[in-house]
Amino acid sequence: MFSETAENIGLSCRLLTDDMILKKIEGDTEVDVRRELDEFRTEMIENIEEYFHVTIDKEKRMHWKDISSANNDFPGFCLLITGGALFHALSEDLKLKFLELSTMCKAVICCRVTPLQKAQVVELIMINDNVATLAIGDGANDVSMIQSSCFFFVENPKEDFSNSRSTYWHWN
């Protein structure tokens, strides 16, 4: 139910398109989430190999820089993950697999996640890929994510951020 709402919002704000290859990760256990992530990785590899006429080394981490980007009309991938599944995807055993798949996507939507999970996703990307991140928040529940990010935008500055005033000037 929540993932359908998140998907519809993604479509309405044009973060997602109808032709994107969308994978929903909604598993309740680490075993389920691992299986869903593995299935998505296999689907990604098959689509990339077919579309770009390349062979992917299945033992190595996929990265777009290793794939010819001459064909810009590839619709791209989207990953939609629920908070319960994200809990398992951020486990020590699965977090690098989640990172690999997330960075191969044009869009990643995390729905019904905790403030800590928001920060963990930002930190996972920053630490492992050594890239700048942008966090967009609209409330006090976004403070930890914003503080973990390099750059941020606060959509609703009138909301009470009193316990985190330093957030406004936090730069990593």
Secondary structure, DSSP 8 states (H G I E B T S, - for coil): -HHHHHHHHHHHTTSS-TTSEEEEE--SSHHHHHHHHHHHHHHHHHHHHHHHT----TTS---GGGS----TT---EEEEEEHHHHHHHTSTTTHHHHHHHHHT-SEEEEES--HHHHHHHHHHHHHHH----EEEE-SGGGHHHHHHSSEEEES-TTS--GGGGGGGG---
